Amino acid sequence: MGEDVANERGGADRKGWVRVLESVPDRRVRPCVESASDADVSAAIARAQRGDEDAFRVVYRAVQPKLHRYLRILVGQDAEDVASEAWLQIARDLRSFRGDADGFRGWAATIARHRALDHLRQQARRPAVAVPTEWLPELSAREDTAEAAIQGMSTEAALALIAALPPDQAEAVVLAVVLGLDAPSAGKVLGKRPGAVRTAVYRGLRTLAGRVGDRGVTLSGRSTLGEV
């Protein structure tokens, strides 16, 4: 009987999370900076696990933009559909998550990646990210790292550059620079050792440094992963 009550409660929670997701006015990603701190997100995750729908909105709005950018690299214009599938699973399994905001980003990225790979298998192709050239902004010559240059560009322009990298480098760069994962966390998402992730990020940023440098920006190719 206890199990039936738990299942019934879980089903009610999932319906509530779906309602929350549908209530977000605009789920498309805009080129803005997510304002919630990691401490705020960690606290919101704990409250959401207890059934707080407003807290779930805080978590969603803090994580979804970055998760969507990651999915754009994997599935292109189908990112919104795949993100919706990922969030439904995140909502379903939320009570099983253990960790803070950093851990949640890695957990969410893993779920999103699995949904993206399922989608690609169904499509049997990797969609290209088509970006009009007029979306590319003029870059400031004061920026001196690849990460800063990427973050200073519009979402579409940055993704266009990253999407042109080899797939393993593109994924690693997005996980490190956009989602802010460290090498071990990104390695868990990708199923690779931290050293391999660092190498992929380093090579990807070096390539980006050259490409963005051609537009008048001096870049160092430094990774955000650091020595872990």
Phi and psi restraints in degrees (value plus and minus 20) as a CYANA .aco file:
   2 GLY   PHI     -78.4   -38.4
   2 GLY   PSI     -59.5   -19.5
   3 GLU   PHI     -85.7   -45.7
   3 GLU   PSI     -58.7   -18.7
   4 ASP   PHI     -83.4   -43.4
   4 ASP   PSI     -60.4   -20.4
   5 VAL   PHI     -84.7   -44.7
   5 VAL   PSI     -61.3   -21.3
   6 ALA   PHI     -83.9   -43.9
   6 ALA   PSI     -63.4   -23.4
   7 ASN   PHI     -83.9   -43.9
   7 ASN   PSI     -59.8   -19.8
   8 GLU   PHI     -85.3   -45.3
   8 GLU   PSI     -60.6   -20.6
   9 ARG   PHI     -86.5   -46.5
   9 ARG   PSI     -60.6   -20.6
  10 GLY   PHI     -81.7   -41.7
  10 GLY   PSI     -60.8   -20.8
  11 GLY   PHI     -83.6   -43.6
  11 GLY   PSI     -59.3   -19.3
  12 ALA   PHI     -85.0   -45.0
  12 ALA   PSI     -60.9   -20.9
  13 ASP   PHI     -80.0   -40.0
  13 ASP   PSI     -65.6   -25.6
  14 ARG   PHI     -81.8   -41.8
  14 ARG   PSI     -61.1   -21.1
  15 LYS   PHI     -83.2   -43.2
  15 LYS   PSI     -57.4   -17.4
  16 GLY   PHI     -84.8   -44.8
  16 GLY   PSI     -62.3   -22.3
  17 TRP   PHI     -86.5   -46.5
  17 TRP   PSI     -58.4   -18.4
  18 VAL   PHI     -80.9   -40.9
  18 VAL   PSI     -61.8   -21.8
  19 ARG   PHI     -83.0   -43.0
  19 ARG   PSI     -59.1   -19.1
  20 VAL   PHI     -83.0   -43.0
  20 VAL   PSI     -67.1   -27.1
  21 LEU   PHI     -79.8   -39.8
  21 LEU   PSI     -61.8   -21.8
  22 GLU   PHI     -90.6   -50.6
  22 GLU   PSI     -40.5    -0.5
  23 SER   PHI    -103.5   -63.5
  23 SER   PSI     -33.2     6.8
  24 VAL   PHI     -87.5   -47.5
  24 VAL   PSI     100.9   140.9
  25 PRO   PHI     -72.8   -32.8
  25 PRO   PSI     -65.6   -25.6
  26 ASP   PHI    -161.5  -121.5
  26 ASP   PSI      88.6   128.6
  27 ARG   PHI    -109.5   -69.5
  27 ARG   PSI     -18.0    22.0
  28 ARG   PHI     -94.8   -54.8
  28 ARG   PSI     128.3   168.3
  29 VAL   PHI    -101.4   -61.4
  29 VAL   PSI     111.9   151.9
  30 ARG   PHI    -130.0   -90.0
  30 ARG   PSI     133.2   173.2
  31 PRO   PHI     -93.4   -53.4
  31 PRO   PSI      52.7    92.7
  32 CYS   PHI    -150.2  -110.2
  32 CYS   PSI     148.3   188.3
  33 VAL   PHI    -118.4   -78.4
  33 VAL   PSI     108.6   148.6
  34 GLU   PHI     -91.8   -51.8
  34 GLU   PSI     108.4   148.4
  35 SER   PHI    -112.5   -72.5
  35 SER   PSI     -42.0    -2.0
  36 ALA   PHI     -86.4   -46.4
  36 ALA   PSI     113.1   153.1
  37 SER   PHI     -96.2   -56.2
  37 SER   PSI     144.7   184.7
  38 ASP   PHI     -80.4   -40.4
  38 ASP   PSI     -56.7   -16.7
  39 ALA   PHI     -84.3   -44.3
  39 ALA   PSI     -61.1   -21.1
  40 ASP   PHI     -83.1   -43.1
  40 ASP   PSI     -64.1   -24.1
  41 VAL   PHI     -86.6   -46.6
  41 VAL   PSI     -61.7   -21.7
  42 SER   PHI     -80.0   -40.0
  42 SER   PSI     -63.6   -23.6
  43 ALA   PHI     -85.9   -45.9
  43 ALA   PSI     -58.8   -18.8
  44 ALA   PHI     -86.6   -46.6
  44 ALA   PSI     -57.1   -17.1
  45 ILE   PHI     -80.1   -40.1
  45 ILE   PSI     -65.8   -25.8
  46 ALA   PHI     -81.5   -41.5
  46 ALA   PSI     -61.9   -21.9
  47 ARG   PHI     -89.0   -49.0
  47 ARG   PSI     -58.4   -18.4
  48 ALA   PHI     -83.3   -43.3
  48 ALA   PSI     -56.2   -16.2
  49 GLN   PHI     -85.6   -45.6
  49 GLN   PSI     -40.8    -0.8
  50 ARG   PHI    -114.0   -74.0
  50 ARG   PSI     -15.5    24.5
  51 GLY   PHI      82.5   122.5
  51 GLY   PSI      -8.9    31.1
  52 ASP   PHI    -101.1   -61.1
  52 ASP   PSI      89.8   129.8
  53 GLU   PHI     -90.2   -50.2
  53 GLU   PSI     -55.6   -15.6
  54 ASP   PHI     -84.1   -44.1
  54 ASP   PSI     -57.8   -17.8
  55 ALA   PHI     -85.5   -45.5
  55 ALA   PSI     -57.6   -17.6
  56 PHE   PHI     -83.2   -43.2
  56 PHE   PSI     -56.6   -16.6
  57 ARG   PHI     -82.5   -42.5
  57 ARG   PSI     -60.4   -20.4
  58 VAL   PHI     -80.8   -40.8
  58 VAL   PSI     -65.7   -25.7
  59 VAL   PHI     -83.0   -43.0
  59 VAL   PSI     -66.4   -26.4
  60 TYR   PHI     -79.6   -39.6
  60 TYR   PSI     -67.4   -27.4
  61 ARG   PHI     -89.6   -49.6
  61 ARG   PSI     -46.1    -6.1
  62 ALA   PHI     -99.1   -59.1
  62 ALA   PSI     -52.8   -12.8
  63 VAL   PHI    -122.1   -82.1
  63 VAL   PSI     -55.0   -15.0
  64 GLN   PHI     -76.9   -36.9
  64 GLN   PSI     -65.0   -25.0
  65 PRO   PHI     -76.9   -36.9
  65 PRO   PSI     -64.6   -24.6
  66 LYS   PHI     -89.6   -49.6
  66 LYS   PSI     -59.0   -19.0
  67 LEU   PHI     -84.2   -44.2
  67 LEU   PSI     -59.4   -19.4
  68 HIS   PHI     -82.9   -42.9
  68 HIS   PSI     -60.9   -20.9
  69 ARG   PHI     -83.9   -43.9
  69 ARG   PSI     -58.5   -18.5
  70 TYR   PHI     -82.1   -42.1
  70 TYR   PSI     -64.4   -24.4
  71 LEU   PHI     -88.0   -48.0
  71 LEU   PSI     -47.9    -7.9
  72 ARG   PHI     -82.1   -42.1
  72 ARG   PSI     -54.1   -14.1
  73 ILE   PHI     -90.0   -50.0
  73 ILE   PSI     -53.1   -13.1
  74 LEU   PHI    -103.8   -63.8
  74 LEU   PSI     -63.8   -23.8
  75 VAL   PHI    -147.4  -107.4
  75 VAL   PSI     -11.1    28.9
  76 GLY   PHI      42.1    82.1
  76 GLY   PSI    -151.5  -111.5
  77 GLN   PHI     -89.4   -49.4
  77 GLN   PSI     -28.9    11.1
  78 ASP   PHI    -108.0   -68.0
  78 ASP   PSI     -12.3    27.7
  79 ALA   PHI     -78.6   -38.6
  79 ALA   PSI     -59.5   -19.5
  80 GLU   PHI     -83.0   -43.0
  80 GLU   PSI     -63.2   -23.2
  81 ASP   PHI     -84.7   -44.7
  81 ASP   PSI     -64.0   -24.0
  82 VAL   PHI     -86.9   -46.9
  82 VAL   PSI     -58.2   -18.2
  83 ALA   PHI     -82.2   -42.2
  83 ALA   PSI     -58.6   -18.6
  84 SER   PHI     -82.5   -42.5
  84 SER   PSI     -62.6   -22.6
  85 GLU   PHI     -83.7   -43.7
  85 GLU   PSI     -60.9   -20.9
  86 ALA   PHI     -83.5   -43.5
  86 ALA   PSI     -63.0   -23.0
  87 TRP   PHI     -88.5   -48.5
  87 TRP   PSI     -51.0   -11.0
  88 LEU   PHI     -83.7   -43.7
  88 LEU   PSI     -60.5   -20.5
  89 GLN   PHI     -88.9   -48.9
  89 GLN   PSI     -60.4   -20.4
  90 ILE   PHI     -79.1   -39.1
  90 ILE   PSI     -64.7   -24.7
  91 ALA   PHI     -82.8   -42.8
  91 ALA   PSI     -61.2   -21.2
  92 ARG   PHI     -83.9   -43.9
  92 ARG   PSI     -60.4   -20.4
  93 ASP   PHI    -121.0   -81.0
  93 ASP   PSI     -10.6    29.4
  94 LEU   PHI     -75.8   -35.8
  94 LEU   PSI     -60.6   -20.6
  95 ARG   PHI     -84.2   -44.2
  95 ARG   PSI     -41.7    -1.7
  96 SER   PHI    -104.9   -64.9
  96 SER   PSI     -32.2     7.8
  97 PHE   PHI     -91.3   -51.3
  97 PHE   PSI     119.7   159.7
  98 ARG   PHI    -150.4  -110.4
  98 ARG   PSI     100.9   140.9
  99 GLY   PHI     129.1   169.1
  99 GLY   PSI    -193.6  -153.6
 100 ASP   PHI    -123.9   -83.9
 100 ASP   PSI    -184.7  -144.7
 101 ALA   PHI     -82.0   -42.0
 101 ALA   PSI     -62.2   -22.2
 102 ASP   PHI     -80.7   -40.7
 102 ASP   PSI     -66.3   -26.3
 103 GLY   PHI     -83.8   -43.8
 103 GLY   PSI     -56.2   -16.2
 104 PHE   PHI     -85.0   -45.0
 104 PHE   PSI     -61.5   -21.5
 105 ARG   PHI     -80.6   -40.6
 105 ARG   PSI     -62.5   -22.5
 106 GLY   PHI     -85.6   -45.6
 106 GLY   PSI     -61.9   -21.9
 107 TRP   PHI     -82.6   -42.6
 107 TRP   PSI     -65.9   -25.9
 108 ALA   PHI     -84.6   -44.6
 108 ALA   PSI     -58.8   -18.8
 109 ALA   PHI     -85.0   -45.0
 109 ALA   PSI     -57.6   -17.6
 110 THR   PHI     -83.7   -43.7
 110 THR   PSI     -65.9   -25.9
 111 ILE   PHI     -81.6   -41.6
 111 ILE   PSI     -65.1   -25.1
 112 ALA   PHI     -82.9   -42.9
 112 ALA   PSI     -59.3   -19.3
 113 ARG   PHI     -84.9   -44.9
 113 ARG   PSI     -61.4   -21.4
 114 HIS   PHI     -82.0   -42.0
 114 HIS   PSI     -62.9   -22.9
 115 ARG   PHI     -85.1   -45.1
 115 ARG   PSI     -57.8   -17.8
 116 ALA   PHI     -86.0   -46.0
 116 ALA   PSI     -62.8   -22.8
 117 LEU   PHI     -85.6   -45.6
 117 LEU   PSI     -57.5   -17.5
 118 ASP   PHI     -80.3   -40.3
 118 ASP   PSI     -63.4   -23.4
 119 HIS   PHI     -83.2   -43.2
 119 HIS   PSI     -63.4   -23.4
 120 LEU   PHI     -86.0   -46.0
 120 LEU   PSI     -56.5   -16.5
 121 ARG   PHI     -83.6   -43.6
 121 ARG   PSI     -58.2   -18.2
 122 GLN   PHI     -88.9   -48.9
 122 GLN   PSI     -58.9   -18.9
 123 GLN   PHI     -99.9   -59.9
 123 GLN   PSI     -43.1    -3.1
 124 ALA   PHI      37.0    77.0
 124 ALA   PSI      10.4    50.4
 125 ARG   PHI    -181.9  -141.9
 125 ARG   PSI     143.4   183.4
 126 ARG   PHI    -129.3   -89.3
 126 ARG   PSI      88.2   128.2
 127 PRO   PHI     -82.3   -42.3
 127 PRO   PSI     121.1   161.1
 128 ALA   PHI    -103.9   -63.9
 128 ALA   PSI     128.8   168.8
 129 VAL   PHI    -111.9   -71.9
 129 VAL   PSI      89.3   129.3
 130 ALA   PHI    -112.4   -72.4
 130 ALA   PSI     102.0   142.0
 131 VAL   PHI    -148.9  -108.9
 131 VAL   PSI     100.6   140.6
 132 PRO   PHI     -79.9   -39.9
 132 PRO   PSI     119.7   159.7
 133 THR   PHI     -83.8   -43.8
 133 THR   PSI     -44.6    -4.6
 134 GLU   PHI     -91.2   -51.2
 134 GLU   PSI     -31.1     8.9
 135 TRP   PHI    -100.3   -60.3
 135 TRP   PSI     -33.3     6.7
 136 LEU   PHI     -96.3   -56.3
 136 LEU   PSI     103.3   143.3
 137 PRO   PHI    -107.0   -67.0
 137 PRO   PSI     146.1   186.1
 138 GLU   PHI     -97.5   -57.5
 138 GLU   PSI     115.5   155.5
 139 LEU   PHI    -121.7   -81.7
 139 LEU   PSI     129.1   169.1
 140 SER   PHI     -99.8   -59.8
 140 SER   PSI     113.5   153.5
 141 ALA   PHI     -92.5   -52.5
 141 ALA   PSI     -26.0    14.0
 142 ARG   PHI    -100.3   -60.3
 142 ARG   PSI     -38.2     1.8
 143 GLU   PHI     -92.2   -52.2
 143 GLU   PSI     117.6   157.6
 144 ASP   PHI    -148.4  -108.4
 144 ASP   PSI      -4.2    35.8
 145 THR   PHI    -157.9  -117.9
 145 THR   PSI     135.2   175.2
 146 ALA   PHI     -84.3   -44.3
 146 ALA   PSI     -58.8   -18.8
 147 GLU   PHI     -81.1   -41.1
 147 GLU   PSI     -65.6   -25.6
 148 ALA   PHI     -84.2   -44.2
 148 ALA   PSI     -58.4   -18.4
 149 ALA   PHI     -85.0   -45.0
 149 ALA   PSI     -64.0   -24.0
 150 ILE   PHI     -81.8   -41.8
 150 ILE   PSI     -66.3   -26.3
 151 GLN   PHI     -89.6   -49.6
 151 GLN   PSI     -43.5    -3.5
 152 GLY   PHI    -104.9   -64.9
 152 GLY   PSI     -31.6     8.4
 153 MET   PHI    -106.8   -66.8
 153 MET   PSI     146.7   186.7
 154 SER   PHI     -85.9   -45.9
 154 SER   PSI     137.5   177.5
 155 THR   PHI     -75.0   -35.0
 155 THR   PSI     -66.1   -26.1
 156 GLU   PHI     -84.9   -44.9
 156 GLU   PSI     -62.1   -22.1
 157 ALA   PHI     -86.2   -46.2
 157 ALA   PSI     -63.7   -23.7
 158 ALA   PHI     -83.6   -43.6
 158 ALA   PSI     -63.8   -23.8
 159 LEU   PHI     -86.1   -46.1
 159 LEU   PSI     -52.5   -12.5
 160 ALA   PHI     -83.3   -43.3
 160 ALA   PSI     -62.4   -22.4
 161 LEU   PHI     -87.5   -47.5
 161 LEU   PSI     -65.9   -25.9
 162 ILE   PHI     -86.2   -46.2
 162 ILE   PSI     -59.2   -19.2
 163 ALA   PHI     -83.5   -43.5
 163 ALA   PSI     -41.5    -1.5
 164 ALA   PHI     -99.5   -59.5
 164 ALA   PSI     -29.8    10.2
 165 LEU   PHI     -94.4   -54.4
 165 LEU   PSI     142.8   182.8
 166 PRO   PHI     -75.4   -35.4
 166 PRO   PSI     123.8   163.8
 167 PRO   PHI     -71.5   -31.5
 167 PRO   PSI     -61.6   -21.6
 168 ASP   PHI     -86.9   -46.9
 168 ASP   PSI     -56.6   -16.6
 169 GLN   PHI     -91.8   -51.8
 169 GLN   PSI     -60.1   -20.1
 170 ALA   PHI     -80.9   -40.9
 170 ALA   PSI     -66.2   -26.2
 171 GLU   PHI     -81.4   -41.4
 171 GLU   PSI     -66.0   -26.0
 172 ALA   PHI     -83.1   -43.1
 172 ALA   PSI     -61.6   -21.6
 173 VAL   PHI     -84.7   -44.7
 173 VAL   PSI     -63.5   -23.5
 174 VAL   PHI     -85.4   -45.4
 174 VAL   PSI     -62.8   -22.8
 175 LEU   PHI     -82.0   -42.0
 175 LEU   PSI     -57.6   -17.6
 176 ALA   PHI    -100.5   -60.5
 176 ALA   PSI     -69.3   -29.3
 177 VAL   PHI    -105.5   -65.5
 177 VAL   PSI     -62.1   -22.1
 178 VAL   PHI    -106.1   -66.1
 178 VAL   PSI     -72.0   -32.0
 179 LEU   PHI    -102.1   -62.1
 179 LEU   PSI     -37.9     2.1
 180 GLY   PHI      55.0    95.0
 180 GLY   PSI       5.5    45.5
 181 LEU   PHI     -99.7   -59.7
 181 LEU   PSI     126.3   166.3
 182 ASP   PHI    -101.5   -61.5
 182 ASP   PSI     156.2   196.2
 183 ALA   PHI     -80.6   -40.6
 183 ALA   PSI     -66.9   -26.9
 184 PRO   PHI     -82.1   -42.1
 184 PRO   PSI     -61.1   -21.1
 185 SER   PHI     -86.0   -46.0
 185 SER   PSI     -65.2   -25.2
 186 ALA   PHI     -83.6   -43.6
 186 ALA   PSI     -56.2   -16.2
 187 GLY   PHI     -82.5   -42.5
 187 GLY   PSI     -57.1   -17.1
 188 LYS   PHI     -85.2   -45.2
 188 LYS   PSI     -59.4   -19.4
 189 VAL   PHI     -83.4   -43.4
 189 VAL   PSI     -63.4   -23.4
 190 LEU   PHI    -110.0   -70.0
 190 LEU   PSI     -30.6     9.4
 191 GLY   PHI      50.9    90.9
 191 GLY   PSI      15.6    55.6
 192 LYS   PHI    -149.0  -109.0
 192 LYS   PSI     142.4   182.4
 193 ARG   PHI     -94.0   -54.0
 193 ARG   PSI     131.5   171.5
 194 PRO   PHI     -74.1   -34.1
 194 PRO   PSI     -58.8   -18.8
 195 GLY   PHI     -82.2   -42.2
 195 GLY   PSI     -58.5   -18.5
 196 ALA   PHI     -87.1   -47.1
 196 ALA   PSI     -56.0   -16.0
 197 VAL   PHI     -86.4   -46.4
 197 VAL   PSI     -65.5   -25.5
 198 ARG   PHI     -78.3   -38.3
 198 ARG   PSI     -61.2   -21.2
 199 THR   PHI     -83.9   -43.9
 199 THR   PSI     -63.7   -23.7
 200 ALA   PHI     -83.8   -43.8
 200 ALA   PSI     -62.2   -22.2
 201 VAL   PHI     -84.7   -44.7
 201 VAL   PSI     -64.6   -24.6
 202 TYR   PHI     -79.8   -39.8
 202 TYR   PSI     -67.3   -27.3
 203 ARG   PHI     -85.9   -45.9
 203 ARG   PSI     -60.5   -20.5
 204 GLY   PHI     -83.4   -43.4
 204 GLY   PSI     -63.3   -23.3
 205 LEU   PHI     -88.8   -48.8
 205 LEU   PSI     -53.8   -13.8
 206 ARG   PHI     -83.9   -43.9
 206 ARG   PSI     -62.4   -22.4
 207 THR   PHI     -84.2   -44.2
 207 THR   PSI     -64.5   -24.5
 208 LEU   PHI     -83.6   -43.6
 208 LEU   PSI     -57.5   -17.5
 209 ALA   PHI     -78.5   -38.5
 209 ALA   PSI     -62.8   -22.8
 210 GLY   PHI     -86.3   -46.3
 210 GLY   PSI     -61.2   -21.2
 211 ARG   PHI     -91.0   -51.0
 211 ARG   PSI     -62.8   -22.8
 212 VAL   PHI     -94.3   -54.3
 212 VAL   PSI     -51.8   -11.8
 213 GLY   PHI     -80.4   -40.4
 213 GLY   PSI     -50.4   -10.4
 214 ASP   PHI     -83.7   -43.7
 214 ASP   PSI     -38.8     1.2
 215 ARG   PHI    -115.4   -75.4
 215 ARG   PSI      -8.6    31.4
 216 GLY   PHI      78.3   118.3
 216 GLY   PSI      -4.1    35.9
 217 VAL   PHI    -133.2   -93.2
 217 VAL   PSI     111.3   151.3
 218 THR   PHI    -108.7   -68.7
 218 THR   PSI     103.0   143.0
 219 LEU   PHI    -144.0  -104.0
 219 LEU   PSI     128.7   168.7
 220 SER   PHI    -120.0   -80.0
 220 SER   PSI     -39.3     0.7
 221 GLY   PHI      57.7    97.7
 221 GLY   PSI      -3.9    36.1
 222 ARG   PHI     -93.8   -53.8
 222 ARG   PSI     120.0   160.0
 223 SER   PHI    -112.1   -72.1
 223 SER   PSI     131.5   171.5
 224 THR   PHI    -104.0   -64.0
 224 THR   PSI     -25.2    14.8
 225 LEU   PHI     -91.6   -51.6
 225 LEU   PSI     -56.8   -16.8
 226 GLY   PHI      50.5    90.5
 226 GLY   PSI    -194.9  -154.9
 227 GLU   PHI    -115.5   -75.5
 227 GLU   PSI      92.3   132.3
